[in-house]
Amino acid sequence: MQSGYRLERAPDESVSWIKSFPFVLMHLAPLGLIWTGISWRDGVLCFALYVARMFFITAGYHRYFAHRSYKMGRIMQFLMAWGGTMAAQKGVLWWAGHHRDHHKFSDTDQDVHSPRKGFWWSHIGWIVCEKYDQTPFTRIKDFAKYPELRWLNRHYLVPPTLLAVLCVYFGGASALFGGFFLSTVLLYHGTFTINSFTHIWGRRRYRTTDTSKNSFLFALITLGEGWHNNHHYYQASANQGFFWWEIDISYYLLKLLSWVGLVRDLRKPPAKVLHRNLVSDPHETPQLSGPTSVLEPVRQT
């Protein structure tokens, strides 16, 4: 990241070591495999839990709850929220509310996790900072009106705990350490790469008021979220891979769900939008300015 684009964190933006303790324990838990060993079944379980929960985070927490890029019924909405909560990344309203703030204030001093405040701050630090413990309900009023989502947001440890219990019940201790804990840690860092890496490394297709970039590698890791510059340019789209060669597994799965009626009205950017506001140099440094809209495409003047 270029010098001169550094932002100083506010005095209350510091890591809480007490709050960090459970997070550290989660990272140490996979070491239990030293004693239990790991079977191919545990490896398959780890992979399956990573992919399934990544889908619920990307398609549910992000594209639906944060950006309302498609529609679904109330029961399916709860199931999507439950699936995302199994990832142990806190409550759905907390996650989506803070993400809306990120888009509104991208790469300014009000952005909750801009890499301009430091790479590790954007990747992990802001999550273990007490300043952002509370759910920003004013940002997520449209979904906070549902009591079942408020309950799930408040009791966000219930789904991952039940998942961990099921792993032990059906697969024993190695399934817990290798299936649940290891996949959860990998899922953390897979998700967090979008906050950190894709605002530092990659290529820019569209001129936006932030440092977002596209990355094929991180699109694979996150089932499509790596097309981050696309997303910041047109935030209301259900697909983030705008062109056929941009792999977006989450969108492919949403398309399948739409064919059986579980989701509907998948929003995509209009064709005329795809070829506007292109940058001449994909590695150019953007000119940062004020906040942008959360639910509508970025408009350049």
C-alpha positions, -999 to +999 in steps of 0.1 A: +000+000+000+013+034-009+026+057+018+005+087+022-027+066+022-022+055+058-050+063+083-044+064+120-068+043+141-089+062+167-079+058+204-108+034+210-098+012+180-075-011+199-074-049+202-090-062+234-068-091+246-096-105+268-121-104+240-094-121+218-090-151+240-119-173+225-107-163+191-072-175+199-085-207+214-104-214+182-071-212+163-054-236+187-083-261+188-072-279+155-040-289+173-061-316+190-055-336+158-020-343+171-036-367+196-067-379+176-051-381+141-072-373+110-089-396+086-100-390+050-135-386+063-124-358+085-108-341+055-140-345+035-160-331+064-136-301+067-139-293+030-177-297+030-182-275+061-159-249+046-177-247+012-212-249+027-207-222+053-187-200+029-218-201+006-241-191+035-217-162+043-213-150+008-248-156-006-266-150+027-249-127+051-233-107+023-253-106-009-288-110+007-287-094+042-261-067+035-271-058+000-306-072-007-295-084-042-323-110-044-354-120-027-367-151-008-395-161+016-393-157+054-386-194+061-358-195+036-345-162+049-342-177+084-325-208+071-300-187+051-293-167+083-289-199+104-265-213+078-244-182+080-244-181+117-230-216+118-197-201+105-192-185+140-187-150+125-212-135+150-248-126+143-264-119+109-276-084+118-242-075+134-223-088+103-246-072+077-249-039+096-212-034+099-207-044+063-231-017+052-210+008+071-179-005+053-195+003+019-208+037+030-174+048+043-150+027+023-114+035+030-122+066+050-115+070+087-151+058+094-145+025+076-145-003+102-118-023+085-099-004+059-064-017+052-054+020+053-055+015+091-031-015+088-033-049+071-038-069+103-064-044+115-085-050+084-079-088+085-085-095+122-080-065+145-114-048+141-132-080+150-115-083+184-120-046+192-146-038+217-157-007+198-175-028+173-191-053+197-226-040+193-249-045+164-255-013+144-293-017+143-298+017+127-280+003+096-301-029+093-336-018+102-351-037+072-341-071+087-341-062+124-379-060+122-380-098+121-380-113+157-365-146+146-335-128+131-331-107+163-331-139+184-306-155+161-284-124+162-285-124+200-279-162+204-253-164+176-233-192+194-262-216+192-259-228+155-221-233+156-223-251+190-250-274+177-228-281+146-198-289+168-219-313+189-232-331+157-196-335+145-186-352+178-217-373+178-213-387+143-175-385+138-159-384+172-132-361+185-112-361+152-143-348+134-146-320+159-109-309+156-104-316+119-140-311+106-154-283+127-125-263+142-101-265+113-127-256+087-139-228+109-104-213+112-099-217+074-133-201+069-124-171+091-093-163+070-109-171+037-136-146+045-113-120+060-091-119+028-118-098+012-115-071+039-077-071+037-061-085+006-087-074-020-082-038-010-044-040-014-036-065-042-053-072-075-065-054-106-091-026-109-116-027-138-139+001-125-132+036-112-146+036-077-141+058-046-122+031-027-092+008-031-112-024-040-096-048-065-104-080-084-086-112-077-091-146-094-073-164-066-095-149-038-126-155-060-118-192-058-112-192-021-144-173-013-167-188-040-168-155-060-162-127-035-128-120-050-143-099-078-143-071-052-139-041-075-169-053-095-188-055-063-179-021-050-188-007-084-223-022-085-231-033-050-267-044-056-258-073-079-264-109-069-234-119-091-199-105-085-183-122-114-197-099-142-183-118-171-184-155-181-147-161-173-151-147-137-159-177-117-186-170-091-197-203-075-220-186-050-240-170-079-242-204-097-257-219-066-281-191-062-292-196-098-299-232-091-319-223-060-339-198-082-348-227-106-365-245-078-382-214-064-363-210-032-349-176-042-361-151-068-354-118-086-316-122-087-303-087-096-276-082-121-259-051-135-275-037-167-254-044-198-248-007-204-233-004-169-207-030-174-187-009-199-188+024-181-163+040-157-135+017-168-100+026-156-072+030-181-046+013-158-059-017-138-033-010-112-041+027-107-045+042-073-080+056-068-087+091-058-105+085-025-135+107-017-167+107+005-191+079+014-210+059-013-244+043-014-248+009+002-277-005-019-273+012-052-244+011-078-216+036-074-222+066-096-193+087-109-197+123-117 
